[in-house]
């Protein structure tokens, strides 16, 4: 396996915009991403493996002609990501 290169990496997003009144529009959006486990070295050392992780982002908003306000949540899957690990050398 090539270090830091996941076998699978994918993302999906969608948004929906709709009228609320003659001057206001509602907006909904969601994004999801997934990254497969990766290796931190060319030898594929097991304790240097980075676990897979995913992330979900949601937003709800209200838009006027020249303004917008929204509430959003990020990392709603509560995933912790490690993107690289390195061994520590013994103290001399």
C-alpha positions in Angstrom: 0.0 0.0 0.0 1.3 3.5 -0.8 1.8 5.6 2.3 -0.9 8.2 2.9 -3.0 7.0 -0.1 -6.4 5.6 1.0 -7.9 2.9 -1.2 -11.3 4.6 -0.9 -12.0 8.3 -0.6 -15.4 9.7 -1.4 -17.6 12.7 -0.7 -21.2 13.6 -1.4 -23.1 16.8 -1.0 -26.6 18.1 -1.6 -28.4 21.4 -1.2 -32.0 22.5 -1.4 -33.2 26.1 -1.8 -36.9 27.0 -1.4 -39.1 30.0 -1.2 -40.6 31.0 2.2 -42.1 34.3 1.1 -41.7 36.8 -1.7 -38.5 38.1 -0.2 -37.1 35.2 1.8 -35.6 31.9 0.8 -34.8 28.9 2.9 -31.6 26.8 2.3 -30.6 23.4 3.5 -27.3 21.7 2.7 -25.5 18.6 3.7 -22.0 17.2 3.0 -20.5 13.8 3.8 -17.0 12.6 3.3 -15.2 9.3 4.0 -11.5 8.5 3.9 -10.3 4.9 4.2 -7.4 3.9 6.5 -3.9 4.8 5.4 -0.3 3.8 6.1 2.3 6.2 7.5 5.3 4.4 6.1 6.3 2.3 3.1 6.8 -0.8 5.3 3.1 -0.7 6.3 4.0 -0.9 10.0 0.8 -1.9 11.8 1.1 0.6 14.7 1.6 3.5 12.3 -1.7 2.8 10.5 -4.1 5.7 10.4 -7.7 4.7 10.9 -10.5 5.5 8.5 -12.8 8.4 9.3 -15.9 10.2 8.1 -17.4 13.6 8.5 -20.9 15.0 8.2 -21.7 18.7 7.8 -25.2 20.2 7.9 -26.5 23.7 7.4 -29.9 25.4 7.7 -30.2 29.0 6.5 -32.5 31.9 5.7 -31.6 34.3 2.8 -32.8 37.7 1.9 -32.0 39.8 -1.2 -28.6 41.0 0.2 -28.1 39.0 3.4 -28.1 35.5 4.8 -28.0 33.8 8.1 -27.4 30.2 8.9 -26.8 27.6 11.5 -24.4 24.8 10.8 -22.9 21.7 12.5 -19.5 20.3 11.5 -18.1 16.8 12.3 -21.5 15.5 13.3 -20.1 12.0 13.1 -17.7 12.9 15.9 -14.8 11.3 14.1 -11.2 11.9 15.2 -8.7 11.8 12.3 -5.1 10.9 12.4 -3.4 11.7 9.1 0.1 10.8 10.0 2.1 8.8 12.7 5.8 8.6 13.2 7.9 6.3 15.4 9.9 7.9 18.2 13.6 7.2 18.4 15.0 5.9 21.7 16.7 8.4 23.8 20.5 8.3 23.7 
